[in-house]
Amino acid sequence: MTAIQAASYDIVFNESGYDALNVLLLQSNYSKIFVIVDEHTHEHCLAPFLGNLATEIPIEIIEIPYGEINKTIETCTGVWDALANLDADRKGLVINVGGGVVTDLGGFVASTFKRGMDFINVPTSLLSMVDASVGGKTGVDLGTLKNLIGVINNPQMVLIDGGFLATLPPEELRSGLAEMYKHGLVADRTYWDKLKDLSAMTTDDLSQLIYESIIIKNDIVIEDPREQNVRKALNYGHTLGHAIESYCLASEDRTTLLHGEAIAIGMILESFISVALSGLSQDELDEITATFNDMYDAVAFAKADITSIIEYLKYDKKNANGQINFVLLESIGKPVIDKQVSNDLIHAAFDYYQASTID
């Protein structure tokens, strides 16, 4: 696959991607390479990744615990301590081999250690390939509040190795698909149509869909790198989706949802709201709802749950001047940004979602 040119770096793929990485390392003057992994990618991805490197630069491995619950400043402190103990300097290179937690946290660590080291992302989950690969967002959660601490800082390169997808369980693949669906809903009706029926999809089909998803996000980010306008559309489904994800993460009584599982619910809810406020047709709402309900398990919410979820909305990053700003749809492929929504309408959206999941 041809490399995709992002704002200041290339997104490269598979064997040609490793060739490009090795050229970069050969032409660089990096003092040492620090590979950040979690427990899962250490076991399943590190050996094949290192086997494709051709460099004499010394390599150190730093492992962090797996999971969103560990995407914290405390984990960053552990990595910063490790870098200091391993004599890292500003001419070192951090390579993040993992899903979104590893690439977000590792990018933030690299961006802040000694006021900034170069880093490269090697996303290993479908979610991180189509989401964290583009846009330069780095950061961590503040407790259970998603991505409140971070900076926008681009990597030197992103390398996508499709072979890593074979290490993922089905639920992780479905989680990544949610972001791909989102790209179709906010930017490209034709792409959405391709994703609606995945029953006959081959590995080559998935590779092409990943490639197209990255192009969609990259085009939006290039137009609006600091998320002042059109890039906000990429938060479709995330206003309520992040609130649901945070609530489930914080609650001892609820099963933690994967990011894509929560965002899929958020997209159904925000599509319902779009019918009321921005002109989305009932037929398109039905289409969106059926697609997500076929792909993702139903989740039940009591009224007390919904009240608590609404409380989380005040922490959303898109908020301004005390207003909670939503991304809605006029139609599939045509988003509307900075829309305000009443709590009554949010409750109605949850009622619709729960009714839609009853057989």
C-alpha positions as CSV (number, residue, x, y, z in Angstrom):
1,M,0.0,0.0,0.0
2,T,1.2,3.5,-0.8
3,A,2.3,5.6,2.1
4,I,-0.2,8.2,3.3
5,Q,1.2,11.7,3.9
6,A,-0.1,13.2,7.1
7,A,0.6,16.7,8.3
8,S,4.4,16.2,9.0
9,Y,4.9,12.5,8.8
10,D,4.1,9.4,6.8
11,I,1.7,6.5,7.6
12,V,3.4,3.5,6.1
13,F,2.3,-0.1,5.8
14,N,3.5,-3.7,6.2
15,E,6.8,-4.7,4.6
16,S,7.4,-1.4,2.8
17,G,6.6,0.3,6.1
18,Y,9.5,-1.6,7.9
19,D,11.7,-0.7,5.0
20,A,10.9,3.0,5.5
21,L,11.4,2.7,9.3
22,N,14.8,1.1,8.8
23,V,15.8,3.9,6.4
24,L,14.7,6.5,9.0
25,L,16.8,4.8,11.7
26,L,19.8,4.5,9.4
27,Q,19.7,8.2,8.5
28,S,19.1,9.3,12.1
29,N,21.4,10.0,14.9
30,Y,19.3,8.5,17.7
31,S,21.2,7.6,20.9
32,K,18.9,4.8,22.0
33,I,15.5,3.3,21.1
34,F,12.9,2.8,23.9
35,V,10.1,0.5,22.8
36,I,7.0,0.9,25.0
37,V,4.6,-2.1,25.1
38,D,1.9,-3.4,27.3
39,E,1.7,-7.0,28.7
40,H,-0.3,-8.2,25.6
41,T,1.8,-6.6,22.9
42,H,5.0,-7.7,24.7
43,E,3.8,-11.3,24.4
44,H,2.2,-11.2,20.9
45,C,3.7,-8.3,18.9
46,L,7.2,-7.4,20.2
47,A,9.2,-10.3,18.8
48,P,7.9,-9.9,15.2
49,F,8.3,-6.2,15.4
50,L,11.9,-6.4,16.6
51,G,12.6,-9.1,14.0
52,N,11.8,-6.6,11.2
53,L,14.2,-3.9,12.6
54,A,17.6,-3.5,11.1
55,T,19.6,-1.2,13.3
56,E,22.7,-1.1,15.5
57,I,21.1,1.5,17.8
58,P,20.7,0.1,21.4
59,I,17.1,-0.9,22.2
60,E,15.4,-0.9,25.6
61,I,12.0,-2.4,26.4
62,I,9.5,-0.6,28.8
63,E,6.4,-2.5,29.7
64,I,3.2,-0.9,31.1
65,P,0.1,-2.7,32.4
66,Y,-2.6,-3.5,29.9
67,G,-5.9,-1.7,29.8
68,E,-7.7,1.7,29.8
69,I,-7.7,1.7,33.6
70,N,-3.9,2.1,33.5
71,K,-4.0,5.1,31.1
72,T,-3.0,7.4,33.9
73,I,-0.4,9.9,35.1
74,E,0.7,7.3,37.6
75,T,1.6,5.0,34.7
76,C,3.4,7.9,32.9
77,T,5.4,8.5,36.1
78,G,6.6,4.9,36.0
79,V,7.6,5.3,32.3
80,W,9.3,8.6,33.0
81,D,11.3,7.0,35.9
82,A,12.3,4.1,33.6
83,L,13.5,6.5,30.9
84,A,15.5,8.4,33.5
85,N,17.0,5.2,34.9
86,L,17.9,4.0,31.4
87,D,19.8,7.3,30.7
88,A,17.4,8.5,28.1
89,D,18.3,11.8,26.5
90,R,16.5,14.1,24.0
91,K,18.2,12.3,21.2
92,G,16.5,9.1,22.1
93,L,13.6,7.7,20.2
94,V,10.4,6.2,21.7
95,I,8.5,3.6,19.6
96,N,5.0,2.8,20.9
97,V,4.0,-0.8,20.0
98,G,0.4,-1.3,21.1
99,G,-3.2,-0.2,21.0
100,G,-4.6,3.3,21.7
101,V,-3.6,3.2,25.4
102,V,0.0,2.6,24.5
103,T,0.2,5.0,21.6
104,D,-1.7,7.8,23.4
105,L,0.3,7.4,26.7
106,G,3.6,6.7,25.0
107,G,3.3,9.7,22.8
108,F,2.5,11.9,25.8
109,V,5.4,10.5,27.7
110,A,7.8,11.2,24.8
111,S,6.4,14.7,24.2
112,T,7.0,15.7,27.8
113,F,10.2,13.9,28.9
114,K,13.0,16.4,28.9
115,R,10.6,18.7,27.0
116,G,10.3,16.3,24.1
117,M,11.7,13.2,22.4
118,D,10.9,11.9,19.0
119,F,8.4,9.0,18.8
120,I,7.0,6.6,16.3
121,N,3.6,4.8,16.7
122,V,3.1,1.2,15.7
123,P,-0.6,0.6,16.3
124,T,-1.5,-3.1,16.9
125,S,-5.3,-2.9,17.4
126,L,-7.8,-2.1,14.7
127,L,-9.0,0.8,16.8
128,S,-5.6,2.4,17.1
129,M,-4.8,1.8,13.4
130,V,-7.8,3.8,12.2
131,D,-7.9,6.3,15.1
132,A,-4.7,6.9,16.9
133,S,-2.6,6.6,13.7
134,V,-3.7,10.1,12.6
135,G,-3.9,13.5,14.2
136,G,-1.1,13.7,16.8
137,K,-3.4,13.4,19.9
138,T,-1.5,12.1,22.9
139,G,-2.6,11.9,26.5
140,V,-4.1,10.1,29.4
141,D,-7.3,9.9,31.5
142,L,-7.8,11.9,34.6
143,G,-9.3,9.2,36.9
144,T,-12.1,7.9,34.8
145,L,-12.5,11.1,32.7
146,K,-11.3,10.3,29.2
147,N,-8.3,12.0,27.7
148,L,-8.4,15.2,29.8
149,I,-4.6,15.5,30.1
150,G,-2.5,15.6,26.9
151,V,-1.0,17.5,24.0
152,I,-1.2,17.4,20.2
153,N,2.2,16.4,18.9
154,N,2.9,14.5,15.7
155,P,5.0,11.3,15.6
156,Q,7.9,10.9,13.2
157,M,6.1,8.0,11.5
158,V,3.2,5.6,11.9
159,L,3.8,2.0,10.8
160,I,0.7,-0.2,10.3
161,D,1.4,-3.9,10.2
162,G,-1.8,-5.7,9.3
163,G,-0.4,-8.9,10.6
164,F,-1.0,-7.8,14.2
165,L,-4.8,-8.0,13.6
166,A,-4.5,-11.7,13.8
167,T,-3.6,-11.4,17.5
168,L,-6.9,-9.6,18.3
169,P,-10.0,-11.3,19.8
170,P,-13.3,-10.6,18.0
171,E,-14.5,-8.0,20.5
172,E,-11.4,-5.9,19.9
173,L,-12.0,-6.0,16.1
174,R,-15.6,-4.9,16.6
175,S,-14.4,-2.1,18.8
176,G,-12.2,-0.8,16.0
177,L,-14.9,-1.1,13.5
178,A,-17.0,1.5,15.4
179,E,-14.5,4.2,14.5
180,M,-14.5,3.1,10.9
181,Y,-18.3,3.3,10.9
182,K,-18.0,6.7,12.4
183,H,-15.8,7.9,9.5
184,G,-18.4,6.8,7.0
185,L,-21.2,8.5,9.0
186,V,-19.5,11.9,9.2
187,A,-17.7,12.0,5.9
188,D,-18.6,9.4,3.2
189,R,-21.9,7.7,2.6
190,T,-20.3,5.4,0.1
191,Y,-17.8,4.2,2.7
192,W,-20.6,3.7,5.2
193,D,-22.4,1.5,2.6
194,K,-19.3,-0.7,2.2
195,L,-19.2,-1.3,5.9
196,K,-22.9,-2.1,6.5
197,D,-22.5,-5.8,5.4
198,L,-19.3,-7.4,6.4
199,S,-20.5,-11.0,6.1
200,A,-18.4,-11.7,3.0
201,M,-15.4,-9.6,3.9
202,T,-11.9,-11.0,3.2
203,T,-8.6,-10.0,4.8
204,D,-7.8,-8.0,1.7
205,D,-11.2,-6.2,2.0
206,L,-10.4,-5.3,5.6
207,S,-7.0,-4.0,4.6
208,Q,-8.5,-1.7,2.0
209,L,-11.2,-0.5,4.4
210,I,-8.6,0.4,7.0
211,Y,-6.6,2.3,4.3
212,E,-9.7,4.2,3.3
213,S,-10.7,5.0,6.9
214,I,-7.2,6.4,7.6
215,I,-7.5,8.6,4.5
216,I,-10.9,10.0,5.6
217,K,-9.5,10.9,9.0
218,N,-6.3,12.3,7.6
219,D,-8.0,14.6,5.2
220,I,-10.1,16.0,8.0
221,V,-7.1,16.5,10.3
222,I,-5.0,18.2,7.6
223,E,-7.9,20.7,7.1
224,D,-8.2,21.4,10.8
225,P,-5.2,20.1,12.8
226,R,-6.1,21.9,16.1
227,E,-9.8,20.9,16.1
228,Q,-11.2,24.4,15.8
229,N,-13.9,23.5,13.2
230,V,-14.4,20.5,10.9
231,R,-12.2,18.1,13.0
232,K,-14.9,18.3,15.7
233,A,-17.0,16.1,13.5
234,L,-14.7,13.2,14.4
235,N,-16.3,13.4,17.9
236,Y,-19.6,12.1,16.5
237,G,-21.0,9.5,19.0
238,H,-18.2,10.4,21.5
239,T,-20.0,13.0,23.6
240,L,-22.4,10.5,25.0
241,G,-20.1,7.5,24.2
242,H,-17.3,8.8,26.3
243,A,-19.6,9.6,29.1
244,I,-21.0,6.0,29.0
245,E,-17.5,4.6,28.8
246,S,-16.3,6.7,31.8
247,Y,-19.4,5.8,33.8
248,C,-19.0,2.1,33.3
249,L,-15.2,2.4,34.1
250,A,-16.0,4.1,37.4
251,S,-18.9,1.9,38.5
252,E,-18.1,-1.2,40.4
253,D,-21.5,-2.7,39.5
254,R,-21.1,-2.4,35.7
255,T,-19.1,-4.3,33.1
256,T,-16.4,-2.1,31.6
257,L,-17.1,-1.3,27.9
258,L,-14.5,-1.3,25.2
259,H,-14.2,2.1,23.6
260,G,-15.9,1.1,20.4
261,E,-18.8,-0.6,22.2
262,A,-19.5,2.7,24.1
263,I,-19.1,4.8,21.0
264,A,-21.5,2.6,19.0
265,I,-24.2,3.3,21.7
266,G,-23.3,7.0,21.5
267,M,-23.8,7.0,17.8
268,I,-27.3,5.5,18.1
269,L,-28.2,8.0,20.8
270,E,-26.8,11.0,18.8
271,S,-28.5,9.8,15.6
272,F,-31.8,9.8,17.4
273,I,-31.1,13.3,18.7
274,S,-30.1,14.3,15.1
275,V,-33.6,13.4,13.9
276,A,-35.1,15.9,16.3
277,L,-32.5,18.7,15.9
278,S,-30.7,18.5,12.6
279,G,-32.8,16.8,10.0
280,L,-31.6,13.3,9.9
281,S,-34.3,11.2,8.3
282,Q,-36.1,8.4,10.2
283,D,-35.0,5.9,7.5
284,E,-31.3,6.8,8.1
285,L,-31.8,6.5,11.8
286,D,-33.3,3.1,11.4
287,E,-30.4,2.1,9.1
288,I,-27.8,3.3,11.6
289,T,-29.6,1.6,14.6
290,A,-30.0,-1.7,12.8
291,T,-26.4,-1.8,11.7
292,F,-25.0,-1.2,15.2
293,N,-27.5,-3.4,17.0
294,D,-26.5,-6.3,14.7
295,M,-22.8,-5.7,15.5
296,Y,-22.8,-4.9,19.2
297,D,-24.4,-6.4,22.3
298,A,-27.3,-4.5,24.0
299,V,-26.5,-2.7,27.2
300,A,-29.2,-1.8,29.7
301,F,-29.4,1.5,31.5
302,A,-31.6,2.4,34.5
303,K,-32.8,6.0,35.0
304,A,-30.1,6.5,37.7
305,D,-27.5,5.4,35.3
306,I,-28.6,7.9,32.7
307,T,-28.6,10.7,35.2
308,S,-25.0,9.9,36.2
309,I,-24.0,9.6,32.5
310,I,-25.4,13.1,31.9
311,E,-23.3,14.4,34.8
312,Y,-20.2,13.2,32.9
313,L,-21.0,15.4,29.9
314,K,-19.7,18.5,31.7
315,Y,-16.2,17.1,31.3
316,D,-16.4,16.7,27.5
317,K,-13.4,18.4,25.7
318,K,-15.7,20.1,23.1
319,N,-17.5,22.1,25.8
320,A,-17.1,25.9,25.6
321,N,-18.6,28.8,27.7
322,G,-20.5,26.3,29.9
323,Q,-22.2,24.8,26.8
324,I,-22.1,21.0,26.1
325,N,-21.5,20.8,22.4
326,F,-22.7,17.8,20.3
327,V,-21.9,16.6,16.8
328,L,-25.1,15.6,15.0
329,L,-26.0,14.5,11.5
330,E,-28.0,16.3,8.8
331,S,-27.7,13.1,6.8
332,I,-25.2,10.2,6.5
333,G,-21.9,11.8,5.5
334,K,-23.0,15.3,6.5
335,P,-22.3,16.3,10.1
336,V,-23.3,19.4,12.1
337,I,-21.1,20.6,14.9
338,D,-21.6,22.6,18.1
339,K,-25.3,21.7,18.8
340,Q,-26.8,21.9,22.3
341,V,-29.1,19.2,23.5
342,S,-31.6,19.2,26.4
343,N,-31.5,16.6,29.1
344,D,-35.0,15.6,28.3
345,L,-34.0,14.8,24.7
346,I,-31.0,12.7,26.0
347,H,-33.4,10.7,28.2
348,A,-35.6,10.2,25.2
349,A,-32.6,9.0,23.2
350,F,-31.8,6.4,25.8
351,D,-35.5,5.2,25.8
352,Y,-35.2,4.8,22.0
353,Y,-31.9,2.9,22.3
354,Q,-33.3,0.5,24.8
355,A,-36.5,-0.1,22.9
356,S,-34.5,-0.8,19.8
357,T,-32.5,-3.6,21.4
358,I,-35.6,-5.6,22.4
359,D,-36.2,-8.5,20.0
